[in-house]
């Protein structure tokens, strides 16, 4: 697959323009409703699918299939990010009108870090072909671990990053609008919103450790790996606001995601023995996710609606009858009352 420099420049240009439009549309703090989130989700999905059509037209159906498979995998794994974002926002009691700003800069940072990871992964694969087997084994192990620990809760206060942040950076106890930094008593101090942004960014970096190898299991083309990641991540903000009040119903989704990771890991391990067709692999991924979502929806059809700042148990995949809701806290009060959990930030541990 030969990709000219102008194609890379065009993709980056489209991403920057769309980010600028999104930032302008949300320049004023407001609560993003379901209707607005659905509209933006449709825009981002249309953009991702439209780019896939361009890949099909320019490079053929096989590369288009690789792009779509990578896009679907990254889009599905992004739901796991949404679960953790909701817990972080609930833990810090972030007003809903400020959440989009955090997610915007979180996505911007995610694009940069993932571009670095993809470049590093491409160099490793080009230099050491056997690294693909390491990626494959890692994905299988991650999938098994996710399935075994799918009902564990998370505790942001046990994050090493958060403890270090609180120790090193002076932070206010109250929010100051959408500001990340404010000047008090002649010095700059962070607001809780900056701590939230740091945790969101670190969470995405942790999740990229398995989502990037998962897409390398589908294609080793850097252009397709990056674009499938980028167009899937661009819709992460809208996805969060669209699913925030429904996440308690996806109780089997983590199991489905675990099986997806195991499947793509096996596909990577079998590269030299049998090359599984890309379209077949995409069909398996879609089937696993469809079964997980359908089973979740049926199992929770009588479960009452849950707010976006629901308890960690409901967001981490606990059964509906074990859900409890507690008021969110920030600062020192949250640090004293936060429940203990061995899982830290990542729900994939």
N, C-alpha and C positions, 0 to 999 in steps of 0.2 A: 504494500500500500504506500504510494508516493503522495505525500501531502506537501504542497508548496507553502512557502512562508506566508504568502498572502492569505491562505486559508486559515492559518493560525491567527493572523492579525485580524481577520474578519470575525472569527469566533470570539476573540477577546474583546473586540469592539462592540459586538452585539451584547455580550455579558455586561460590559461597563455601561452601555446605554440603558439596558433594562434595569440595572441597579440604580442608575441615576433617576429613571422614571419612578421606580418604586420609592426611593428616598423622597422625591419631590411630592409624590402622592400622599406620603405619610409624614410630611414635615411638621404637622401639628399633632401633638399627642391626643389620641382618641382611642376608645375601645373598638377593636376590630371585631365586627359582628360576623355571624355565620354567613350572611349573604355576601358581604364584602370578601370574606375569606374564600368562599366558593368561586366568586368571580375571578379573583387573582389565581386561585388554583387552576382554573380552566385556562387562564392565560399561560401559566408556566408549563402545564401539561401540553398545551397546543404547541408551545415553543419547542419543547423537547421532542415531541412526535414529528413536528415539521422538520427539525434538523435531521432526524432519522430518515425522513423521506429524501432529504438532500444527499445524505450519505448513500442511499440506495441508488439515486440517480447518477451520482458521480463515481462511485466505486463498486457498485453491484450489490446483489442481494445478500451474499455471505457476510460482507462487512457491515451491512445494515442490520443483519441478524445479530451480529456481535455487539453492535451499539445498543440495540433494543434490549438484549439480554443484560448487558451491563447497567442500562438505565433502570430496568425493572428491579434488579438486585439492589442497587443503591437506593432506589426509591423506597423499597420495602424495609431495608435496614435503617433508613432514616426515621421510620416510625418509632424505632427503639430510642433514637435521640429525642423524639417528641416526648416519650414517657419521662425521660430524665429531666428535660427542660421544665416540664410541669411540676416535678418535685422540687427542683431548684427554685422556681418562681414561688411555689407555695411556701417553701422553707423561709424565704426572705420576705414573704408577703408583698411581692412586687405588684403594684397597681397595674391592672390590665392595660391601661392606656400607655404605660411605659414599656411594655413587653416587646412591642414591635421594634423599638429602637435597639434594644439589646440583641434581638435575633438578627437584625440587619447587619450590625457590626460583627456578630458571631459568624454569620454566613460569609461575610467578606473575608474574615480571617481564615475560615475553613477552606475557601477557594485557594488562598495563598499556600496554606500548609499542605493541602492535598496535592497541589501542583509540585511542591517540593518532594513529597513522598513518591509521587508517580515518576518524577524524573529519576529519583534515587532507585526506585524499583526497576525502571527500564535499564539503567546502567548495570545493576546487579544481574538482571536476566541476560543481558548481552554479554557480560563478562563471565558469568557462572551459570550455565544452563541448568545445573543441578539444583539451583535455588528454587526452581519451580516445585520440586518435590518437598522442599522444606515448607514452602507456602501451603502446599496441599495438606501436608500433615498438620500444620498449624491450624488450618481451617477446620479439619475434621475434629481436632482436639477442642477448638473453641466452640464448635457446634455442640459437641457432647457436653462440655462444661455448661453451656448456656441452657441445655435441656435439663440437666440435673439440678441447676440452681435457679430455674426460671421463676420460682415463687419467692425468692429472697428479696427483701426490701433494701433500699439504699439510704444512706445517711450522709448528706453533704458535710455535716460538721466533722465527720471523721476523715475528711479529705485532707491529705498532707498539704495540698496546694492552698486550701482555705486557711488552714492554721498558719502557714507561712505568710500568707497575705495579711492576715490580721496582726501578725507579729511585726512585720516589716513596714507596712503601710498604715499610717493613721487614718481612721475611718470614722465618719459621722454615724450617729445612730438613726438619723432620719433622712428621708429622701428630699432632694432639692430639684423637683421637676424631673426632666430627662437628663440632668447633668451627671457626668461621671466624676467630675472634680469640682470642688468649690474652694474659695479662699476664706479661711477663718483665722482670726487672730494673727494675721500677717503671714500665714503659710497655707500651702495647698494641701487639702485633705481629700480623700476619696469618699464618695457616697456609697451606700450599699449596692447601688446599681453597677459600680465598677467591679465589685466582688462577684456579682452575678455574671457579668460579662466574662470575667476570668474563668469562672467555673464552666460556663457554656463553651468557651473556647477549648479548655482542657478536655472537656467531655468529648467534643468532636474529634480532637486529636487521638484520644484513646480509641474511639470507635473506628477511626480511619485505619487503625492497625489491622483490623480484620476485613473491613469493606474494600480497601484497595487490593489486597491479595485476592479477594473474591472476584473482582472484575478481571484481574490478571489471569484468573483461571478460565475466563471466557475468551479473552483476547490479549495478545501481547503488543498490540498497536498503541503506542502512547497517545496518539490523537484520539482514538476511540475511548481509551480509558479515561482521559481527562474530560472529554466532552460529555460522556455518559454520567460521570460524577458531577460535573458542573451543572448540567441542565436538571439533574435530579435534586441537587442541593438548593438551586435557586428557588424552588418551590417549597422549601422547608418551612419558611415563616408562615405562608398561607396554610400549609398542612397543619401546623400546630394550632392555629386559631380555628381551623375547620374541625379538627378532631379533639380539641381540648376537653369538651364536655362529653365525649363518647369513648374515651380511652378505657374507662372501666369495663367496657363491653368486650374488649379484645383480649380475653383471658387466655386464649390458646395461641395468640399470635407469636409469642416468644418461642413456643415449641415449633411453630411453622418456620420461623426464622432460623432456629437451630438446625432444622432438617435441611434448609436451603444451604447453610454453610457446610454441612456435612456432604451434601450432594456436589457442590462445586469443588470441594476439597478432593472428593473421590475422582471427579472428572479430571482434575489436575494431576493426580497420582497416576491416572491411566493414560496419560498423554502418549507415551511411547508404545503402549500395548494396543490401545484402541482409541481412536479419536471420536468422541461422542459428537454427533452433529449439533451445531449451534442451535438450530431451530428446535431439536428434540430437548436440548438442555433448557431452553427458554420455556418450553411447554411444561416440563417437570417443575420448574420454579413457579410458574403461574399456577399450576395445579396445587402445589403444596400450600401456597399462600391463600388460594381460593378456599381450600378445605379448612384451613385454620380460621379464616375470617368467618366463613359460613357457620362452622361449629361454634365459634364464640358467640355469634349473633343469636343462634338458636338457644344456646345455653343460658344467655343473659336476657332473653326477650322480656322477662317480667321484672328485670332489675330497674329500680328507679334511677333517674338521671343523677349524675354526680358532677359537682363543680370542677372546674379546671384545677383548682388548688386542693384536690382530694388527697387523702392520706397516701402514704408511700405504699401501703399494702395493696390498695386497689390498683395503683398504677403499675406496680411491679408484677402484676399477674395473679393476685390472690383470688380465690373463689369468691363469688358475689356475697355469700353469706358470712364472710369473714371481714368484710369491709368496715372500717371505722374512720370517722372523720374528726380531725382535731384542728383547732385554730392554729394558723401559721404564726411563727415568731421570727424575730430578727435579732441580730447582735448577741449580746451576752445572755439574754434570756433564752434564746434559741440554743445557744451552746450548752446551757445548763440542763435543758429539758429534752434535747434531741435524743431519740432512741438509738441504741447502739446497733451497729450492723457491720459485719466483716466485709461487705462488698464495696465500700468506698463510693466512688462516683459511677462506675460502669455497671449497668445491668447485664452486661454480657459476660461478667466474671463468673 
